[in-house]
Amino acid sequence: MALLKKINRVLLTVLVLTICLILHSRLFREPSQPKLTFSDAKKVPVHTQKLLVDKTAEGKYDIPVVICAAEERMGAAMATINSIYSNTDSSVFFYIVTLRDAIKLTREYIQKTKLRGIKYKIVEFNPMILKGKVKPDSSRPDLLHPLNFVRFYLPLLDISHKKVIYVDDDVIVQGDIKDLYNIKLEKGHAAAFATDCDLPSTHEMVRSVAMQTTYMGFLDYRKKEVRDLGINPSDCSFNPGVFVADVPEWKKQKITKQLEKWMQENFNQNIYSSAMAGGVATPPMLIVFHDKYTVIDPLWHVRHLGWSPDTRYSEAFLQGAHLLHWNGRFKPWDYPCVHLDRWEKWFIPDPNGRFLLVRPKGLI
């Protein structure tokens, strides 16, 4: 009996010491790092889930640029980043958004090339946020990639800046990105876009390839939900592949909620589809921002370079353009495509050899 009491006292002492050690470790452990681990990310609600890695401190005077880096188009995103970084003396901070499987690839592409000196943060986008909002469509599956909808969710990307630039990955910047960032948004506007009714040179390109420039080409006006919007079908559209956003105003107007509403409407009623111009990511933006956006200088978004494999802009015109956008099916990392030289100038070969350019033998 005495032996049993002695054993119990020993066990009690061990238990007390264990509890003391646990409390001590919790009170005096090192401060946690300002990022989420993979296991942490799973505990965050789907609507705000994000994973931050390779985090560099954002500076107050940095120019923040948001760009998506899909695994299969990684070289394209890096070319865009290189063109922005190389054409300005300003400090630029890149928010590089990707899916979990491409985080390592993104990091290595930066760290093993000349881009190792950029300031950036890799942000994981959780595609589950799109569940029940986007339906499969075989006509343009590339337009249904989850990263195509990142632009809807800017406030959820843990951006510390109040104003940001968003660019697609099929863009090359020839001007100083500071000039685009310095655009003053009109009061009550959450974003600034380039209207499709801007430059004469663009109009000539559009006419030659039958590109849509009005709301009629993006929305199905046979649907009552569309007609009830009261938007004139001949109103000029805009391209959301490049824009400047006021994040606080975006939050104030609940832009993300509005965009999700129209995604849900299309999921249920099919009021637009990827078979129409712009796919399924452009129409919600057109609806929500109709008559409520500041207009960007058209030279800061010269587009349609990827709409035709042989219709070209004049070299004199492109020389004065600040930003080129290969929107459309014909991308500059594939072939055929026009104005390849202006894109290849900024291309950085993949250090892992996974992203390869498609070129005929004579052009390699």
C-alpha positions in Angstrom: 0.0 0.0 0.0 2.8 2.4 0.9 4.5 1.5 -2.4 1.3 2.4 -4.3 1.1 5.8 -2.6 4.7 6.4 -3.5 4.1 5.6 -7.2 1.1 7.9 -7.3 3.1 10.7 -5.8 5.8 10.2 -8.5 3.2 10.2 -11.3 1.6 13.3 -9.9 4.9 15.1 -9.8 5.7 14.1 -13.4 2.2 15.3 -14.5 2.7 18.7 -12.8 6.2 19.1 -14.3 4.8 18.3 -17.8 2.0 20.9 -17.5 4.5 23.5 -16.3 6.8 22.8 -19.3 3.8 23.1 -21.8 2.8 26.4 -20.2 6.3 27.7 -20.3 6.7 26.8 -24.0 3.5 28.6 -25.0 4.3 31.7 -23.0 7.9 32.1 -24.1 8.1 30.6 -27.6 9.4 32.7 -30.6 6.9 34.9 -32.4 5.2 33.1 -35.2 6.2 34.0 -38.8 3.9 36.3 -40.8 2.7 33.6 -43.1 0.4 30.6 -43.2 1.6 27.0 -43.4 0.0 24.4 -45.5 -1.9 23.0 -42.5 -2.9 26.5 -41.4 -4.5 27.2 -44.7 -6.9 24.3 -44.4 -8.3 25.8 -41.2 -9.2 29.1 -42.9 -12.8 29.5 -44.3 -12.9 28.8 -48.0 -13.9 32.4 -48.9 -10.7 33.8 -47.4 -8.3 30.9 -47.7 -4.9 31.9 -49.0 -1.3 30.7 -48.6 1.5 33.2 -48.3 5.1 32.1 -49.0 8.3 33.8 -49.8 6.9 37.0 -48.2 8.9 40.2 -48.6 8.0 43.2 -46.6 5.8 45.5 -48.7 7.0 49.1 -48.8 4.7 52.1 -48.4 6.0 53.6 -51.7 6.1 50.4 -53.7 4.0 50.1 -56.8 1.9 46.9 -56.2 1.2 44.7 -59.2 -1.1 41.6 -59.1 -0.4 38.9 -61.7 -1.4 35.2 -61.9 1.1 32.5 -62.7 -0.5 29.3 -64.0 1.8 26.2 -64.0 1.3 25.7 -67.8 1.9 29.4 -68.5 4.7 30.2 -66.0 7.1 31.5 -68.6 4.5 34.0 -69.8 4.0 35.5 -66.3 7.7 35.8 -65.8 8.1 37.6 -69.1 5.4 40.1 -68.0 7.2 40.6 -64.6 10.5 41.0 -66.3 9.1 43.7 -68.7 7.6 45.7 -65.8 10.7 45.4 -63.6 13.1 46.3 -66.4 11.3 49.4 -67.6 11.0 51.4 -64.4 13.3 52.9 -61.7 10.5 52.7 -59.2 10.2 50.0 -56.6 7.6 47.5 -57.7 6.0 44.8 -55.4 4.6 41.8 -57.2 1.7 39.8 -55.7 2.1 36.5 -57.7 -1.1 34.4 -57.4 -1.0 30.8 -58.2 -2.4 27.4 -57.3 -0.8 25.2 -54.6 0.8 22.7 -57.1 2.7 25.6 -58.8 4.1 27.3 -55.7 7.5 25.5 -55.9 7.8 26.1 -59.6 7.0 29.8 -59.2 9.6 30.2 -56.5 12.3 28.4 -58.4 11.7 30.3 -61.6 12.3 33.5 -59.7 15.2 32.4 -57.5 17.1 30.7 -60.3 16.9 33.6 -62.8 17.6 37.4 -63.1 14.3 37.9 -61.3 15.8 36.9 -58.0 16.1 40.6 -57.1 12.4 41.5 -57.4 10.2 42.2 -54.4 7.3 39.7 -54.3 4.8 37.6 -52.4 3.4 34.3 -53.7 -0.3 34.0 -52.9 -2.1 30.7 -53.2 -5.6 30.9 -54.7 -8.1 28.3 -53.5 -10.3 27.2 -56.5 -12.9 25.9 -54.1 -14.1 29.5 -53.8 -15.6 29.1 -57.3 -17.6 26.0 -56.6 -21.2 26.4 -57.8 -20.3 29.6 -59.6 -18.6 28.4 -62.8 -20.0 25.6 -65.0 -17.8 23.5 -67.4 -17.7 24.7 -71.0 -15.8 22.9 -73.7 -15.6 25.7 -76.2 -12.8 27.6 -74.4 -11.6 25.6 -71.4 -8.6 27.9 -71.0 -11.0 30.7 -70.1 -12.3 28.6 -67.2 -9.0 28.3 -65.4 -9.5 29.2 -61.7 -6.8 31.9 -61.9 -8.9 33.7 -64.5 -11.2 34.7 -61.7 -8.6 36.0 -59.3 -9.3 39.6 -60.4 -12.7 39.2 -58.8 -11.2 38.6 -55.4 -8.6 41.3 -54.9 -9.6 42.2 -51.3 -9.0 38.6 -50.3 -5.3 38.5 -51.5 -3.9 40.0 -48.3 -2.8 43.1 -50.2 -1.5 45.8 -47.9 -1.8 48.6 -50.5 -4.9 50.7 -51.1 -4.3 50.9 -54.8 -3.1 48.1 -57.1 -2.5 47.3 -60.8 -3.8 44.0 -62.1 -2.3 42.6 -65.4 -2.9 39.4 -67.3 0.0 37.1 -68.0 -0.1 37.6 -71.8 1.0 41.3 -71.4 4.3 43.1 -72.0 4.9 46.5 -70.5 7.0 48.8 -72.6 6.5 52.0 -70.6 7.1 53.0 -67.0 4.5 51.2 -64.8 4.6 54.2 -62.4 2.7 56.3 -65.0 -0.1 53.8 -65.1 -0.2 53.6 -61.3 -0.4 57.4 -61.0 -3.7 57.6 -62.8 -6.2 59.3 -60.6 -9.5 57.4 -60.2 -12.6 59.5 -60.3 -14.6 59.8 -57.0 -16.8 56.7 -56.4 -14.9 54.6 -59.0 -13.3 51.3 -57.8 -11.4 50.7 -60.9 -10.0 52.1 -64.2 -10.1 50.3 -67.5 -9.3 50.9 -71.2 -12.5 51.3 -73.2 -12.9 49.4 -76.4 -13.8 52.6 -78.2 -10.4 54.3 -78.0 -7.7 54.4 -80.6 -8.2 54.6 -84.4 -5.4 52.0 -84.9 -7.3 49.7 -82.5 -10.5 50.2 -84.4 -8.8 49.2 -87.7 -7.5 46.0 -86.0 -10.9 45.2 -84.5 -12.7 45.6 -87.8 -10.2 43.4 -89.7 -10.7 40.5 -87.3 -14.4 41.1 -86.4 -13.7 41.6 -82.7 -16.5 42.7 -80.5 -16.4 46.1 -78.9 -19.9 46.5 -77.5 -22.0 44.8 -74.8 -23.9 43.0 -77.5 -20.9 40.7 -78.1 -20.7 39.7 -74.4 -24.2 39.3 -73.1 -27.2 37.4 -74.4 -29.8 40.0 -74.8 -32.4 37.4 -75.5 -32.5 36.8 -71.7 -34.8 38.8 -69.6 -32.2 39.2 -66.8 -29.9 40.9 -69.3 -32.5 43.2 -70.8 -33.6 44.2 -67.3 -30.2 45.6 -66.6 -31.1 48.6 -68.9 -27.6 48.5 -70.6 -27.7 49.7 -74.2 -26.3 46.8 -76.3 -24.3 49.3 -78.4 -22.5 50.7 -75.3 -18.7 50.3 -75.6 -17.2 47.4 -73.7 -13.8 47.3 -72.0 -11.2 44.6 -71.4 -10.5 43.6 -67.8 -7.1 42.2 -68.6 -5.4 45.3 -67.3 -6.8 47.7 -64.7 -6.0 49.9 -61.7 -8.1 49.2 -58.6 -8.9 51.2 -55.5 -9.1 48.4 -52.9 -10.9 50.3 -50.1 -13.6 51.5 -52.7 -13.8 47.9 -54.0 -14.6 46.7 -50.5 -17.0 49.6 -49.8 -19.1 48.9 -52.9 -18.9 45.1 -52.2 -17.7 44.6 -55.8 -16.7 40.9 -55.2 -20.2 40.1 -53.9 -21.7 41.8 -57.0 -19.4 39.8 -59.3 -20.3 36.6 -57.5 -24.0 37.4 -57.9 -23.6 37.5 -61.7 -21.5 34.4 -61.7 -24.3 32.6 -59.9 -26.9 34.1 -62.3 -25.0 32.7 -65.3 -24.5 29.3 -63.6 -28.3 29.1 -63.2 -29.6 31.0 -66.3 -26.6 30.8 -68.8 -26.8 34.6 -69.6 -23.4 34.5 -71.2 -20.9 31.7 -72.0 -17.3 31.2 -73.1 -18.6 30.8 -76.7 -19.3 34.5 -76.7 -16.6 37.1 -76.7 -14.5 37.4 -73.6 -15.5 34.0 -72.1 -17.1 33.9 -68.6 -14.8 36.2 -66.7 -15.4 39.4 -68.7 -19.2 39.7 -68.6 -19.6 40.0 -64.8 -17.0 42.9 -64.9 -18.9 44.6 -67.7 -22.2 44.4 -65.8 -20.8 45.5 -62.4 -18.7 48.4 -63.7 -21.0 49.7 -66.4 -20.7 53.5 -66.5 -18.8 53.3 -63.2 -15.1 53.2 -64.1 -12.3 55.7 -64.9 -10.8 55.4 -68.4 -7.2 54.5 -68.9 -5.0 56.1 -71.5 -5.5 53.7 -74.5 -1.7 53.5 -75.0 -1.6 51.7 -71.7 -3.7 48.9 -73.0 -3.0 48.1 -76.7 -4.8 44.8 -77.2 -6.0 42.2 -79.7 -2.5 41.2 -80.6 -3.5 37.5 -80.1 -6.8 37.7 -82.0 -5.3 36.8 -85.4 -2.2 34.9 -86.5 -1.4 37.4 -89.3 -3.2 40.7 -88.8 -0.6 43.2 -87.4 -0.3 46.7 -86.0 2.2 49.0 -87.6 5.6 49.0 -86.0 5.4 52.8 -85.6 2.3 52.5 -83.6 3.6 49.7 -81.4 6.8 51.7 -80.7 4.7 54.3 -78.9 2.5 51.8 -77.0 3.1 51.5 -73.3 1.5 48.1 -72.8 0.8 45.3 -75.3 -1.8 42.6 -74.7 -2.0 39.3 -76.7 -5.6 38.6 -75.7 -7.1 36.0 -77.9 -6.2 32.5 -79.0 -2.8 33.2 -80.5 -0.3 33.6 -77.7 3.4 34.8 -78.2 4.8 31.7 -76.6 3.0 29.5 -79.2 3.0 29.7 -83.0 1.7 31.2 -85.2 1.4 34.7 -83.6 2.2 38.3 -84.5 4.8 40.6 -83.1 6.8 37.8 -81.5 9.9 39.9 -81.2 8.3 42.4 -78.8 7.4 39.5 -76.5 10.6 37.4 -76.8 12.7 40.4 -75.8 11.5 39.9 -72.2 11.2 36.1 -72.1 13.4 34.3 -69.5 14.0 30.6 -70.2 12.6 28.3 -67.6 15.5 27.1 -65.4 13.8 23.8 -65.0 13.2 23.4 -68.7 9.5 22.8 -68.4 8.1 25.9 -70.2 9.2 25.8 -73.8 8.5 28.1 -76.7 6.7 26.7 -79.7 8.6 27.8 -82.9 9.1 26.5 -86.4 12.7 25.4 -87.0 13.5 28.5 -89.0 12.7 30.8 -86.1 14.5 28.9 -83.3 
